[in-house]
């Protein structure tokens, strides 16, 4: 059954764009949102349409959604003609999605998104999703490394959104910011108020569009960035020493890259980090 986008007196026919209709659906299946799974269901029709549009959902486009919840965004993506695959971990939602996604053509895969093989997706896949907050960073990392996903338009916490597009020297810049810059770019589309969700989360959310170049950076450099940015309050020199690099080698490489001993990694542009990495011999001990 396809649910229409107009109000109706029939509970199963009403759009899931209000707390009332969401409560009715959950009550019908004796369900409650699970906080540990990050279940804050998107119910604002305007936001649903905006994220689908910003994500590039269109006829024939391969779209992956993670965490369909009640299937509201999923239906919007399918309505636009996209080839939608959605991943859901919560088995309790089976009867709900059977109702809301009936005859939609959506491919539902039941399982943990952290265990899914993203490299098996069709090339050119676009991710469009209201990501579960507690695994958003881990999922974004998998999207970037898949080599198959060209963009990810996602709802995340505002704090995470700011980190994604942060530049060296800005608040929030860290390993995730550097990883995004190596793989492509990130842009905040707009903030989303708490009232757009049921139940309302404790934090403000943002729609972010990430574009991926498809080029995979050198794994050694990625690891170097990870250890360099591991402790934000420590100097770059101290982080590298903790990672097993020799002090004399660090000092020589810092000088060669035009960096001082007291600099912190979060203030150093990627080009200089690459220069520093190239001038450093391998560490004598691997970090724990």
Residue pairs with C-beta under 8 A, 6 or more apart in sequence:
1 12
1 99
1 102
1 103
2 75
2 102
2 103
2 104
3 12
3 13
3 14
3 15
3 16
3 75
3 100
4 13
4 15
5 15
5 17
5 45
6 15
7 14
7 15
8 14
11 21
11 24
11 25
11 28
12 99
14 21
14 24
15 21
15 45
16 22
16 25
16 41
16 43
16 70
16 71
16 72
16 100
17 43
17 44
17 45
17 48
17 72
18 43
19 43
19 198
21 43
22 41
22 43
22 70
22 198
23 198
25 70
25 96
25 100
26 32
26 33
29 92
29 95
29 96
31 92
31 93
31 96
33 39
33 40
33 41
33 198
33 199
34 90
36 134
37 89
37 90
37 132
37 134
38 67
38 131
38 132
38 133
38 134
38 135
39 69
39 90
39 132
40 130
40 133
40 197
40 198
40 199
40 200
40 201
41 69
41 70
41 72
41 197
41 198
42 48
42 69
42 72
42 73
42 130
42 155
42 196
42 197
43 72
43 196
43 197
43 198
44 192
44 195
44 196
44 197
47 192
47 196
47 207
48 72
48 73
48 76
49 76
50 189
50 190
50 207
51 73
51 128
51 130
51 153
51 155
51 189
51 207
52 73
52 76
52 77
52 80
52 128
54 153
54 189
54 207
54 209
55 63
55 77
55 126
55 127
55 128
55 151
55 153
55 209
56 126
56 128
56 151
56 153
57 63
57 76
57 77
57 80
57 82
57 126
57 128
58 80
58 81
58 82
59 80
59 81
59 82
60 81
60 82
60 83
61 81
61 82
61 83
61 126
62 82
62 83
62 85
62 121
62 122
62 124
62 125
62 126
63 77
63 82
63 83
63 84
63 85
63 125
63 126
63 127
63 128
64 84
64 85
64 86
64 87
64 121
64 125
64 126
64 127
64 128
64 129
64 149
65 73
65 74
65 77
65 84
65 85
65 86
65 87
65 127
65 128
65 129
66 86
66 87
66 113
66 127
66 129
66 131
66 132
66 139
67 87
67 88
67 89
67 113
67 129
67 130
67 131
67 132
68 74
68 86
68 87
68 88
68 93
68 97
68 101
68 108
69 93
69 130
70 93
70 96
70 97
70 100
71 86
71 96
71 97
71 100
71 101
71 104
71 106
72 100
73 128
73 129
73 130
74 84
74 86
74 97
74 100
74 101
74 104
74 106
75 100
75 101
75 104
77 84
77 128
78 84
78 101
78 104
78 105
78 106
83 105
84 104
84 105
84 106
84 107
85 106
85 107
85 108
85 109
85 121
86 106
86 107
86 108
86 109
87 109
87 111
87 113
87 116
88 97
88 108
88 109
88 110
89 110
89 111
89 112
89 113
91 110
94 110
97 108
101 108
109 116
113 132
113 135
113 139
114 135
114 138
114 139
114 142
116 142
118 142
118 143
118 145
118 146
118 148
118 149
119 146
119 147
119 148
120 148
121 146
121 148
121 149
122 148
123 148
124 148
124 150
125 148
125 149
125 150
126 149
126 150
126 151
126 152
126 153
127 143
127 149
127 151
127 152
127 153
127 154
128 152
128 153
128 154
129 152
129 153
129 154
129 155
130 154
130 155
131 139
131 140
131 154
131 155
131 156
132 139
133 156
133 157
133 160
133 201
133 203
136 154
136 156
136 157
136 160
137 160
137 176
140 152
140 154
140 164
140 176
140 180
140 210
141 176
141 179
143 149
143 152
143 210
143 212
144 179
144 180
144 183
144 184
144 210
144 212
145 216
147 214
147 216
149 212
150 211
150 212
150 214
151 209
151 210
151 211
151 212
152 208
152 209
152 210
152 212
153 189
153 207
153 208
153 209
153 210
154 207
154 208
154 210
155 192
155 205
155 206
155 207
155 208
156 164
156 205
156 206
156 208
157 203
157 204
157 205
157 206
158 191
158 203
158 204
158 205
158 206
159 172
159 203
161 186
161 188
161 205
161 206
161 208
162 171
162 172
162 188
162 206
163 172
163 173
163 174
163 176
163 177
164 176
164 177
164 180
164 186
164 208
164 210
165 177
165 180
165 185
165 186
165 187
165 188
165 208
166 172
166 173
166 174
166 177
167 173
167 177
167 181
168 266
168 267
168 268
168 269
168 270
169 266
169 267
173 266
174 229
174 232
174 266
175 225
175 226
175 229
175 230
178 225
178 229
178 270
178 273
179 222
179 225
180 186
180 210
181 270
182 217
182 221
182 222
182 225
182 270
183 212
183 213
183 215
183 216
183 217
184 210
184 211
184 212
184 213
185 210
185 211
186 208
186 209
186 210
186 211
187 208
187 209
187 210
188 206
188 207
188 208
189 206
189 207
189 208
189 209
190 206
190 207
191 204
191 205
191 206
191 207
192 204
192 205
192 206
192 207
193 204
194 200
194 201
194 202
194 203
194 204
194 205
196 205
197 205
220 277
221 273
221 274
221 277
224 273
224 277
224 280
225 265
225 273
227 239
227 240
227 242
227 243
227 287
228 236
228 239
228 240
228 243
228 265
228 273
229 239
229 265
229 266
230 239
230 242
230 243
231 238
231 239
231 242
232 264
232 266
234 242
234 264
235 261
235 262
235 263
235 264
236 254
236 259
236 263
236 264
236 265
236 268
236 276
237 247
237 250
237 251
237 254
237 261
237 262
237 263
239 265
240 250
240 280
240 283
241 247
241 250
242 287
243 283
243 287
244 283
244 284
244 285
244 286
244 287
245 280
245 281
245 283
245 284
246 281
246 283
246 284
249 280
249 281
250 280
251 261
252 279
253 276
253 279
253 280
254 260
254 261
254 263
254 276
256 275
256 276
256 279
257 272
257 275
257 276
257 279
258 272
259 268
259 272
259 276
265 273
268 276
